[in-house]
Amino acid sequence: MGDGEKLLPVGYISRAHGVRGELVFVPDPALPEDLTGEIFLRPRTGGEPGPFRVLACRRHHSRAILSLEGVNGRDAALALRAHTVLKAARFFAPGRPYPLAALEGVRVFVRENSGDERELGRVRSASRPSGQTLWTIKDATGREFLFPAVDEFILSLDLEKGIARIAPPPGLLETCSLPRPG
């Protein structure tokens, strides 16, 4: 991992599986269950994530079973229970699935009809109810927008730089404005 490379959460380790050191991986619902290459595990208590290489990943019911290099035996696997699984942002190419938690804090710029661009705010959270991805964007005044993140409205999304550019149809943002609390 290069210095300062952004790591994104892709799921977590729920428990050990069997006696050979395999792990049950629960992926972010927005991502496929398969995991390959280099990953990082952040301890449940916080701290610096450590690198691991995925040796094998196979589907098991609604989860995946991982075999990691250097994790041999049940005790080693138990020590990784509840660790967050991270992957480098560079592996999430435009147009490919990405973890919803990766959107938190992303700066959102909106293209106006005139072609000008202005910063709308930052993504506060993202969810996927009924299969549709929704971003909650908070502007500098505290106003929030529930933005339907469909491909037609997203010009670009760079998770490494933390920047999204959108072009919603006229009136959409006003329609999707949430009432202010209070």
Phi, psi and omega in degrees: 000131178284158179302131176075007179294135182281130177253137182243138178289133180240359180155199180211162176270121182270325182188174173281155178231112179076199186247358185265004179099012178283157184233145174270120182255126176253108185280158169305137183299341181276352187247155172294157184281344182282145183223131181224167173071213183272134174232172177230143178243124177260126180302149180298337180271002182095188181103185183283135177286145178254146181279146175217152175252130179283121177272323181203150177215123180226150180286140177213101186059234182264014182232187177229151177252125181252143166243125182244143176300131177087355177256097184239119177097158184297320181298319178295321179291319179299327180293343182259003180301136178071011174287144175278135178264128182238151177224145180298137183302331183296344180278353181257087183287153177305140179083358179253157179302145179222156180289136182299324180297338180293341182280338183302125179090353180296131177283132183248125176249138181246135177271124180279166178302329180288348184097347177291159181234141177222153177282125179275317181162206180235148176289121178274322178199167176220146179216168180225066176287136177056029176084352180262125179281129178238132175256136169262114183252131180248127180271179184296337180271355181097355178290142181241147179234138174260104188259122175285109187276075177259153184307323183296336183261349183257116178282317179201153177217115179244100182291329179295318180272345180071040182227134174235142175241128183234158176219076179287158177297154180306133177087348183297313183297321179295321179293327185265010179289132179270147178297144178287140178293149173124000000 
